[in-house]
Amino acid sequence: MVRELAITLYLLVFKLFFSFFNLFPIQKKVVFVATFGDNHYYVLDEIRKTKNPVKSVVLFSKKCNYQFEDVSSTIIPYNSLNPIHVLQSIYHLATSKVIVIDNYYGFLASTPFRKGVECIQLWHAAGAIKKFGLKDPSNPFRSKRANNRFKQVYRHFHKIAVGSEGLAQIYYEAFGVQDLHILRLGIPRTDLFYDKEKIQSLKTRLTSSIPDIKEKKVLLYAPTYREADLHQFQLHLNIEKLYEQFSSTHILLIKLHRAIQNDKNLEEDYPGFVYDLSHYPNLNDLLVVTDCLITDYSSVPFEYSILEKPMIFFPYDLAEYSKERGFWEKYEEFVPGPIAYNTEEIIEIIKLNSFNKQRVVDFKNHWNMYSKGKSSDAFARYIYKKLDS
């Protein structure tokens, strides 16, 4: 109740200032609101390369790992407690012709955009396994006011970029949108996986930090975020058993969610085998050096499939997680790789090389039909068109 009251008060104040700044003329500029930042960075970098640069503003969350100094001249922490930053953020949102977002932002419930302004949702995933938005299983337990606020926010998604028809179908249900809202431009950050020069540069850089990447096979464990892990984190992967079996032939990269506090020093316990890269800013960089991905309900496989490499799915809490979060499709039939429920099964899959590459290729083609290496260019061109209209 107190939290809802605070949110209502915040949105009321936000709307008052937004309405005031709506009295100012709309400018030919684009605002990027970034929590994740990777898609935004790729689009901004594409704009920077062109001979037709546009005025851009980045409003970034403190959670954002990307630096935008080299691609935009105006960068503001939008969720800062500094009142000047708050007013600057609202001013730019109210006076820009195009707004590009990459997450759910509650302030959209209080932004009466003017005619001709377009808000584009450039969501932070190329696909989805678990349900969200209007189909989130937790919605019935939320207040009526909260659910109405969600709908108000989704109504401000004038356009939503997708990399596939499969993702478009999910957005129809998750956000209550129609086909006219869909931009079939692909997901900008997937351009990396088609850029051989950039991939080689990343491999060289990562190999210089971790020389074993060049000599051994690389396993990457990247589990999804679980709220319970914030309070009591437990690594369900048995590192000791993996070390015994693969330390001479493989290395294990671990990429946990950056909010997770892992007290164990695994690098010290398993030197030369485990590399904890949880605070490495960009997961996609790690994917290009990975030989086999181990994950569970994350959206990472949608992009990793572009590389057509093996994946192992490790849903050790499948029944519980399915009940709590819900899946768009039956998990066991959906994922493009073998499923393991414990470390012993993971070891057996790797030893027997029990992978079906065609399943990965089919998954790639289904979920990345519009992501073909030119999505950043397509998105930049769309922005130019909107700014000139």
Backbone torsions as a table, in degrees:
resi	resn	phi	psi	omega
1	MET	NA	-45.6	179.5
2	VAL	-64.5	-41.6	-179.9
3	ARG	-62.9	-43.7	179.4
4	GLU	-62.7	-39.2	179.2
5	LEU	-64.1	-42.1	179.6
6	ALA	-64.9	-41.6	179.0
7	ILE	-64.0	-43.7	179.8
8	THR	-60.8	-43.6	179.0
9	LEU	-64.1	-43.2	179.0
10	TYR	-60.2	-46.5	-178.1
11	LEU	-67.1	-32.9	177.5
12	LEU	-65.3	-45.7	178.3
13	VAL	-64.6	-42.1	179.3
14	PHE	-59.4	-44.6	-178.1
15	LYS	-65.0	-38.0	178.8
16	LEU	-60.4	-48.2	179.3
17	PHE	-68.2	-38.6	179.3
18	PHE	-62.0	-43.0	179.5
19	SER	-64.0	-36.2	177.2
20	PHE	-65.0	-47.9	-179.3
21	PHE	-69.6	-16.6	175.0
22	ASN	-67.5	-14.4	177.0
23	LEU	-75.7	-16.2	179.2
24	PHE	-82.4	154.4	-179.9
25	PRO	-64.6	146.8	172.5
26	ILE	-72.1	135.3	-179.0
27	GLN	-106.5	156.9	178.5
28	LYS	-81.7	77.0	-179.0
29	LYS	-148.0	162.6	-179.8
30	VAL	-124.2	133.6	177.7
31	VAL	-106.7	130.7	174.8
32	PHE	-108.9	121.4	176.8
33	VAL	-103.1	117.1	-167.5
34	ALA	-121.0	124.2	166.3
35	THR	-105.3	-42.4	179.0
36	PHE	-95.3	-49.6	168.7
37	GLY	90.2	-22.6	-172.9
38	ASP	-64.8	-46.9	177.3
39	ASN	-62.3	-41.7	178.5
40	HIS	-59.4	-44.0	-177.8
41	TYR	-61.2	-43.8	-179.0
42	TYR	-62.2	-41.0	179.4
43	VAL	-68.1	-45.1	179.4
44	LEU	-63.0	-37.4	178.2
45	ASP	-66.3	-36.5	176.8
46	GLU	-65.9	-42.2	177.4
47	ILE	-62.6	-41.4	179.8
48	ARG	-59.9	-34.3	-176.2
49	LYS	-75.3	-20.0	-173.9
50	THR	-81.3	167.8	177.2
51	LYS	-89.1	4.4	-178.3
52	ASN	-124.5	62.5	-178.5
53	PRO	-64.9	148.8	178.2
54	VAL	-120.7	160.1	177.7
55	LYS	-72.8	124.0	-178.8
56	SER	-126.9	150.2	177.0
57	VAL	-132.0	133.8	177.1
58	VAL	-111.9	120.9	172.5
59	LEU	-104.2	109.2	-170.8
60	PHE	-112.5	145.4	175.8
61	SER	-80.9	154.6	176.6
62	LYS	-65.8	-16.4	177.4
63	LYS	-81.0	-13.5	-175.2
64	CYS	-72.6	129.7	-177.9
65	ASN	-90.3	-9.0	-175.3
66	TYR	-87.4	147.0	173.3
67	GLN	-105.1	133.3	-174.1
68	PHE	-114.6	8.6	-175.2
69	GLU	-58.2	-32.8	-176.0
70	ASP	-86.2	-5.5	-178.3
71	VAL	-123.4	-7.2	178.5
72	SER	-149.8	141.9	-176.1
73	SER	-87.8	-19.4	-178.5
74	THR	-118.6	113.2	-176.3
75	ILE	-131.0	124.3	-174.1
76	ILE	-133.9	131.9	173.7
77	PRO	-73.4	105.7	-169.6
78	TYR	-72.7	-28.5	-179.8
79	ASN	-101.1	29.0	176.8
80	SER	-73.4	153.2	175.2
81	LEU	-84.1	-6.2	177.8
82	ASN	-70.6	118.1	-176.4
83	PRO	-60.5	-29.8	178.0
84	ILE	-65.3	-43.5	178.4
85	HIS	-63.6	-38.9	179.4
86	VAL	-62.5	-48.4	-179.5
87	LEU	-65.5	-39.9	177.3
88	GLN	-60.5	-43.2	-179.6
89	SER	-61.8	-47.1	-179.3
90	ILE	-65.2	-38.6	178.9
91	TYR	-59.8	-48.6	-178.4
92	HIS	-67.0	-36.4	177.1
93	LEU	-64.3	-35.5	-176.5
94	ALA	-81.7	-19.4	-173.2
95	THR	-116.3	10.9	179.9
96	SER	-102.0	149.1	-178.8
97	LYS	-83.8	-28.7	179.3
98	VAL	-130.3	132.7	175.2
99	ILE	-122.3	128.5	179.6
100	VAL	-117.6	124.8	-177.7
101	ILE	-121.3	161.3	-178.6
102	ASP	-131.6	20.7	-177.2
103	ASN	-164.6	-176.8	172.1
104	TYR	-81.8	125.6	178.4
105	TYR	-125.8	113.1	-176.4
106	GLY	-59.4	-27.5	-176.8
107	PHE	-64.2	-17.9	179.6
108	LEU	-64.5	-17.9	176.0
109	ALA	-69.9	-12.1	-177.3
110	SER	-126.4	33.7	-178.7
111	THR	-123.7	87.8	176.9
112	PRO	-73.6	82.1	-178.3
113	PHE	-61.2	144.2	179.5
114	ARG	-79.7	163.4	178.7
115	LYS	-59.4	134.5	-179.8
116	GLY	95.7	-13.8	177.0
117	VAL	-86.8	139.3	-179.9
118	GLU	-126.0	128.9	175.8
119	CYS	-104.5	122.0	-175.6
120	ILE	-112.6	125.6	176.2
121	GLN	-89.9	112.2	176.1
122	LEU	-107.3	75.9	-170.7
123	TRP	-55.7	153.2	-171.1
124	HIS	-84.5	12.7	178.7
125	ALA	-137.9	150.0	179.9
126	ALA	-89.7	-5.2	179.3
127	GLY	-171.4	-179.1	-178.9
128	ALA	-149.4	136.2	172.9
129	ILE	-97.4	-47.6	-177.3
130	LYS	-92.9	152.8	-176.9
131	LYS	-76.3	154.0	179.4
132	PHE	-156.4	-178.6	177.5
133	GLY	64.0	-135.2	-177.3
134	LEU	-66.9	-16.0	-178.9
135	LYS	-102.2	7.8	177.8
136	ASP	-62.9	124.4	-178.0
137	PRO	-60.5	-18.1	-178.4
138	SER	-84.2	-8.3	-176.7
139	ASN	-58.0	-39.9	179.7
140	PRO	-62.0	-18.8	-179.4
141	PHE	-93.9	0.0	177.7
142	ARG	-93.5	164.9	179.5
143	SER	-71.8	158.2	177.5
144	LYS	-61.1	-37.0	179.2
145	ARG	-62.7	-42.9	-180.0
146	ALA	-63.8	-45.5	-179.8
147	ASN	-64.8	-36.6	175.9
148	ASN	-65.8	-36.2	178.2
149	ARG	-65.1	-41.2	177.6
150	PHE	-57.1	-44.8	-178.2
151	LYS	-65.0	-37.5	177.6
152	GLN	-62.0	-41.7	178.8
153	VAL	-63.5	-47.4	-177.4
154	TYR	-63.3	-30.6	178.8
155	ARG	-66.4	-17.9	178.1
156	HIS	-88.6	1.1	174.3
157	PHE	-82.4	86.7	-179.2
158	HIS	-65.2	-36.8	177.5
159	LYS	-139.5	150.5	177.4
160	ILE	-135.5	125.4	-179.5
161	ALA	-80.0	140.0	177.5
162	VAL	-134.2	157.2	175.4
163	GLY	-105.1	-2.5	-176.9
164	SER	-163.0	163.4	173.7
165	GLU	-70.2	-29.9	176.9
166	GLY	-60.1	-42.3	178.8
167	LEU	-70.0	-36.1	176.8
168	ALA	-59.7	-43.1	179.6
169	GLN	-61.4	-39.1	178.1
170	ILE	-64.4	-42.2	-178.9
171	TYR	-66.8	-32.1	176.2
172	TYR	-55.4	-42.4	-177.3
173	GLU	-84.1	-42.4	-174.3
174	ALA	-69.8	-37.6	-175.2
175	PHE	-113.6	-2.2	179.6
176	GLY	66.1	34.9	-178.6
177	VAL	-101.9	170.6	179.3
178	GLN	-115.8	175.7	-175.8
179	ASP	-60.6	-30.3	-178.6
180	LEU	-65.8	-15.7	179.0
181	HIS	-87.3	-9.1	-170.8
182	ILE	-89.1	131.6	173.6
183	LEU	-108.7	111.9	-177.9
184	ARG	-90.6	70.4	-175.7
185	LEU	-111.7	-9.7	-174.6
186	GLY	87.9	174.4	-178.8
187	ILE	-103.1	115.0	-172.0
188	PRO	-52.2	-42.6	-174.7
189	ARG	-68.2	-16.1	177.0
190	THR	-72.4	-11.1	177.1
191	ASP	-56.1	-29.9	-179.9
192	LEU	-53.0	-40.9	-172.2
193	PHE	-74.3	-5.1	176.4
194	TYR	-109.7	-1.0	-176.4
195	ASP	-101.6	94.3	-174.9
196	LYS	-62.0	-36.8	-179.3
197	GLU	-67.0	-43.8	179.7
198	LYS	-68.5	-37.8	178.0
199	ILE	-61.6	-43.8	180.0
200	GLN	-64.7	-37.8	178.3
201	SER	-63.8	-41.7	178.6
202	LEU	-66.0	-41.5	178.7
203	LYS	-61.3	-42.0	179.5
204	THR	-63.4	-43.7	-178.4
205	ARG	-66.6	-44.6	-178.9
206	LEU	-70.2	-34.9	178.9
207	THR	-67.3	-33.0	178.3
208	SER	-66.7	-29.2	177.9
209	SER	-85.1	-35.7	-179.1
210	ILE	-129.7	85.3	-175.6
211	PRO	-56.5	-28.2	-178.4
212	ASP	-63.7	-17.0	177.3
213	ILE	-58.2	-34.3	-178.0
214	LYS	-77.6	-28.8	-172.5
215	GLU	-98.7	-23.5	-174.0
216	LYS	-127.4	164.7	174.4
217	LYS	-72.1	146.9	-176.5
218	VAL	-111.7	120.2	170.8
219	LEU	-99.4	137.9	176.8
220	LEU	-123.6	120.8	175.8
221	TYR	-102.1	114.4	-177.3
222	ALA	-133.2	83.0	-180.0
223	PRO	-76.4	159.7	178.3
224	THR	-74.1	164.8	178.6
225	TYR	-75.5	132.0	173.9
226	ARG	-124.5	128.8	-177.0
227	GLU	-61.1	-33.1	-179.2
228	ALA	-63.3	-27.8	-178.3
229	ASP	-67.7	-18.4	178.9
230	LEU	-67.0	-29.5	-175.5
231	HIS	-97.4	-36.5	-178.7
232	GLN	-149.8	89.0	-176.3
233	PHE	-80.7	137.0	175.6
234	GLN	-137.1	125.9	178.8
235	LEU	-84.4	108.4	-174.8
236	HIS	-79.0	-13.8	176.1
237	LEU	-77.0	128.2	-179.1
238	ASN	-84.6	96.2	-176.4
239	ILE	-65.2	-36.1	-178.6
240	GLU	-58.6	-44.9	-179.2
241	LYS	-68.8	-38.5	176.9
242	LEU	-64.8	-40.1	179.5
243	TYR	-62.2	-44.3	-179.9
244	GLU	-61.2	-36.1	-174.8
245	GLN	-87.4	-34.3	-166.8
246	PHE	-126.7	5.1	-174.2
247	SER	-61.1	-25.8	-178.7
248	SER	-86.1	-16.3	-174.7
249	THR	-121.3	-18.4	-175.0
250	HIS	-133.2	163.4	164.8
251	ILE	-125.0	157.0	-178.4
252	LEU	-119.5	115.7	172.8
253	LEU	-92.6	135.0	179.0
254	ILE	-117.1	126.3	179.7
255	LYS	-127.1	91.0	176.1
256	LEU	-87.0	162.5	175.2
257	HIS	-60.0	140.6	-173.0
258	ARG	-64.8	-16.9	179.5
259	ALA	-82.6	-12.6	-177.1
260	ILE	-80.2	133.8	177.0
261	GLN	-101.8	106.4	179.1
262	ASN	-102.2	111.6	-174.7
263	ASP	-77.6	-16.9	-177.8
264	LYS	-80.0	136.5	176.3
265	ASN	-94.5	84.0	-174.2
266	LEU	-68.7	-30.9	178.5
267	GLU	-64.6	-36.6	179.3
268	GLU	-74.3	-35.7	-179.6
269	ASP	-73.2	-32.4	-177.9
270	TYR	-130.6	68.0	-176.2
271	PRO	-61.9	137.8	178.3
272	GLY	78.9	-2.3	179.4
273	PHE	-119.8	-50.0	-178.6
274	VAL	-99.0	133.6	173.8
275	TYR	-128.6	109.1	-179.2
276	ASP	-84.0	105.4	-177.7
277	LEU	-111.1	32.1	-177.4
278	SER	-59.8	-29.3	-179.5
279	HIS	-97.3	6.2	174.1
280	TYR	-68.1	130.9	-168.7
281	PRO	-67.8	-31.4	-170.7
282	ASN	-125.3	109.5	-179.7
283	LEU	-62.5	-37.0	-177.8
284	ASN	-60.5	-30.9	175.8
285	ASP	-59.6	-40.5	-178.0
286	LEU	-70.6	-29.8	-178.5
287	LEU	-63.3	-32.0	-175.8
288	VAL	-70.9	-18.3	178.0
289	VAL	-105.3	1.0	-176.0
290	THR	-86.3	134.9	177.0
291	ASP	-95.1	-27.1	178.2
292	CYS	-151.2	125.6	179.6
293	LEU	-94.5	135.0	173.4
294	ILE	-117.1	118.7	-177.2
295	THR	-149.2	-170.6	-178.5
296	ASP	-135.5	-80.7	-177.0
297	TYR	-116.1	11.4	-177.9
298	SER	-68.5	161.1	175.1
299	SER	-86.4	-0.7	-177.7
300	VAL	-55.1	-39.9	-177.5
301	PRO	-58.1	-27.5	-178.4
302	PHE	-62.6	-37.6	178.6
303	GLU	-87.3	-40.0	-179.2
304	TYR	-61.2	-28.6	-179.4
305	SER	-62.6	-22.5	178.6
306	ILE	-60.9	-30.6	179.3
307	LEU	-80.4	-8.8	177.7
308	GLU	56.2	44.3	179.4
309	LYS	-111.9	161.4	-175.9
310	PRO	-65.3	150.7	175.6
311	MET	-136.9	143.7	172.2
312	ILE	-119.5	134.3	-179.6
313	PHE	-105.8	126.8	-171.8
314	PHE	-121.4	71.2	-178.4
315	PRO	-90.6	72.1	-173.8
316	TYR	-63.2	-18.0	-179.9
317	ASP	-122.1	39.7	-170.4
318	LEU	-56.0	-50.3	-176.7
319	ALA	-61.4	-45.7	-179.1
320	GLU	-66.5	-44.9	-176.7
321	TYR	-68.4	-38.2	179.2
322	SER	-61.6	-40.3	179.5
323	LYS	-69.0	-37.4	-176.5
324	GLU	-76.1	-43.8	-173.4
325	ARG	-107.9	-34.3	-178.4
326	GLY	79.2	147.2	-179.6
327	PHE	-120.2	151.7	178.0
328	TRP	-70.5	-31.3	178.2
329	GLU	-138.6	167.0	178.5
330	LYS	-62.7	119.6	-170.3
331	TYR	-55.7	-47.8	-174.0
332	GLU	-63.2	-27.7	-179.6
333	GLU	-92.7	-17.9	-172.8
334	PHE	-85.8	-44.1	-171.6
335	VAL	-69.1	142.5	-173.7
336	PRO	-92.1	40.6	-179.4
337	GLY	-166.5	170.2	179.9
338	PRO	-64.6	147.9	179.9
339	ILE	-105.0	134.1	176.3
340	ALA	-125.4	137.7	-179.8
341	TYR	-105.1	-3.3	176.2
342	ASN	-154.6	169.9	-175.6
343	THR	-65.2	-35.0	179.2
344	GLU	-59.8	-39.1	178.9
345	GLU	-70.1	-34.7	175.6
346	ILE	-62.0	-45.6	179.8
347	ILE	-59.6	-44.1	-178.7
348	GLU	-64.5	-40.8	179.1
349	ILE	-61.3	-44.3	-179.4
350	ILE	-66.1	-43.9	-178.3
351	LYS	-63.5	-41.8	-177.8
352	LEU	-85.6	-4.7	-177.9
353	ASN	53.2	48.0	-173.1
354	SER	-82.9	66.3	-177.8
355	PHE	-123.9	145.1	177.2
356	ASN	-113.9	99.5	-175.1
357	LYS	-61.7	-33.6	-177.5
358	GLN	-63.0	-33.2	177.4
359	ARG	-64.2	-38.3	178.4
360	VAL	-67.5	-42.7	180.0
361	VAL	-62.8	-44.0	179.0
362	ASP	-63.2	-40.9	177.8
363	PHE	-62.0	-45.3	178.6
364	LYS	-58.2	-49.2	-176.4
365	ASN	-65.8	-33.9	-179.2
366	HIS	-71.7	-43.5	-171.9
367	TRP	-95.9	-6.3	-179.1
368	ASN	-129.3	32.7	-175.6
369	MET	-63.6	-24.8	178.1
370	TYR	-107.8	-3.4	179.4
371	SER	-100.0	92.8	-173.1
372	LYS	-123.4	20.4	176.8
373	GLY	99.6	-2.0	-177.8
374	LYS	-125.9	20.0	-173.9
375	SER	-69.2	-36.8	178.7
376	SER	-62.8	-42.2	178.4
377	ASP	-63.9	-43.8	179.8
378	ALA	-63.0	-39.9	-179.5
379	PHE	-69.0	-41.4	178.2
380	ALA	-62.4	-41.5	178.7
381	ARG	-63.8	-37.1	178.5
382	TYR	-65.1	-40.4	178.6
383	ILE	-63.5	-43.4	178.2
384	TYR	-57.4	-43.3	-177.6
385	LYS	-62.7	-42.8	-179.4
386	LYS	-68.7	-38.0	-179.6
387	LEU	-68.1	-29.8	-177.4
388	ASP	-89.4	-8.2	-176.3
389	SER	-79.6	NA	NA
